Amino acid sequence: MKLRKKREPDTVPVAGLSIYDPVHLGMFADGEGVNIELIYRNILMAGEPGAGKSVGLNNVVAHGALCPDVSLWLFDGKQVELGLWREVADVFVGPDIELALQRMEALQAEMDRRYDELDRVRRRKITHTDPIDVVMLVVDELALFSVTMGSKDQQEQFVRILRDLVARGRAAGVIVVAATQRPSADIIPTSLRDLFGYRVAYRCTTDSSSDIILGRGWASQGYNAATIAPEERGVAYLLAEGGIPRRMKSAMLTDADIYGLVDYAQHIRTSGGHSAA
Ligand SMILES: Nc1ncnc2c1ncn2[C@@H]1O[C@H](COP(=O)(O)OP(=O)(O)OP(=O)(O)O)[C@@H](O)[C@H]1O
């Protein structure tokens, strides 16, 4: 595990993105690009199995991987969903609740340290001029950590820390990206869902599961992920804080695209002094 300082300004600049740049997710139904500001925000992606959540998630992870100013923390309950990115992850946790908890606690402690430091210098949030990485914590599949693996105590502890990171992490440079194929109230309680500034609902089987992702009442107003046809893979409703849901389609990265991006990301991250664990 590494929580490095970001690359020194006097090193040779290398190509790459920044987490302060918009993240490209795909295209809205009217042809406009979907580019979201993920810094100081969190994102929840959910939908029934096979609806396109992993493809959508890969766009976010790709952006993080291509950012020398991001420390990439990947929690992959299935081991294989995010496995292609493993070489560029600073932290990779597979289906191991104990390791997951250890890492989550470390991240929570780091967040608290950052807040202490911000407090000391009388500031509210970290910015792109701070010599510190933004942590992108990606959790896929949420339900495996919160209700399937480990003891009830461990699951509750996981959810408690996750909620704290989602609630307080943003200003300290911790972005949470959470994904699940189980859009039900026990996996995405309202109190957790409401902390996510961005919510992406891929196809759901019921109106109520669509509402569990996007927020109560949207389905009855016509923004309903249960109306997405099964063959429309990658289609979703995106809700951005304070807005109304918009229908979009994820950009698709093939495995071959991802291999290429991983090679490139490795180059960027190591030449910038950012070496993955
Ligand atoms: N944006 C897209 N464009 C084209 N095809 C897509 C897109 N998104 C998904 N698909 C197709 O749908 C398949 C399933 O997508 P994906 O693996 O992302 O589903 P999922 O919701 O993550 O499933 P699970 O929850 O079971 O992991 C992909 O293998 C791909 O063939």
The ligand as a Tripos MOL2 file, in Angstrom:
@<TRIPOS>MOLECULE
LIG
   31    33     1     0     0
SMALL
NO_CHARGES

@<TRIPOS>ATOM
      1 N1        -21.7950    0.5120  -23.4970 N.pl3     1 LIG1
      2 C1        -21.8710   -0.6680  -24.0760 C.ar      1 LIG1
      3 N2        -21.8100   -0.7820  -25.4080 N.ar      1 LIG1
      4 C2        -21.8850   -2.0020  -25.9990 C.ar      1 LIG1
      5 N3        -22.0230   -3.1540  -25.3350 N.ar      1 LIG1
      6 C3        -22.0870   -3.1030  -24.0180 C.ar      1 LIG1
      7 C4        -21.9960   -1.8550  -23.3150 C.ar      1 LIG1
      8 N4        -22.0880   -2.1180  -22.0030 N.ar      1 LIG1
      9 C5        -22.2080   -3.4410  -21.8780 C.ar      1 LIG1
     10 N5        -22.2150   -4.0430  -23.0830 N.ar      1 LIG1
     11 C6        -22.3140   -5.4830  -23.3390 C.3       1 LIG1
     12 O1        -22.9760   -6.1030  -22.2550 O.3       1 LIG1
     13 C7        -22.1460   -7.0900  -21.6470 C.3       1 LIG1
     14 C8        -22.3480   -7.0650  -20.1290 C.3       1 LIG1
     15 O2        -21.8620   -5.8240  -19.6250 O.3       1 LIG1
     16 P1        -21.2130   -5.7350  -18.1850 P.3       1 LIG1
     17 O3        -20.2580   -6.8580  -17.9810 O.co2     1 LIG1
     18 O4        -20.7350   -4.3730  -18.0090 O.co2     1 LIG1
     19 O5        -22.4930   -5.9860  -17.3020 O.3       1 LIG1
     20 P2        -22.6300   -5.8940  -15.7320 P.3       1 LIG1
     21 O6        -23.8620   -5.1460  -15.4790 O.co2     1 LIG1
     22 O7        -21.3920   -5.4090  -15.1310 O.co2     1 LIG1
     23 O8        -22.8030   -7.3750  -15.3460 O.3       1 LIG1
     24 P3        -22.4630   -8.0170  -13.9450 P.3       1 LIG1
     25 O9        -23.2270   -7.2020  -12.9670 O.co2     1 LIG1
     26 O10       -22.9660   -9.3990  -14.1130 O.co2     1 LIG1
     27 O11       -20.9890   -7.9300  -13.7680 O.co2     1 LIG1
     28 C9        -20.7300   -6.7230  -22.0850 C.3       1 LIG1
     29 O12       -19.9000   -7.8530  -22.1340 O.3       1 LIG1
     30 C10       -20.9510   -6.1240  -23.4540 C.3       1 LIG1
     31 O13       -21.0220   -7.1450  -24.4070 O.3       1 LIG1
@<TRIPOS>BOND
     1     1     2 1
     2     2     3 ar
     3     2     7 ar
     4     3     4 ar
     5     4     5 ar
     6     5     6 ar
     7     6     7 ar
     8     6    10 ar
     9     7     8 ar
    10     8     9 ar
    11     9    10 ar
    12    10    11 1
    13    11    12 1
    14    11    30 1
    15    12    13 1
    16    13    14 1
    17    13    28 1
    18    14    15 1
    19    15    16 1
    20    16    17 2
    21    16    18 1
    22    16    19 1
    23    19    20 1
    24    20    21 2
    25    20    22 1
    26    20    23 1
    27    23    24 1
    28    24    25 2
    29    24    26 1
    30    24    27 1
    31    28    29 1
    32    28    30 1
    33    30    31 1
@<TRIPOS>SUBSTRUCTURE
     1 LIG1         1 GROUP 0 **** ****
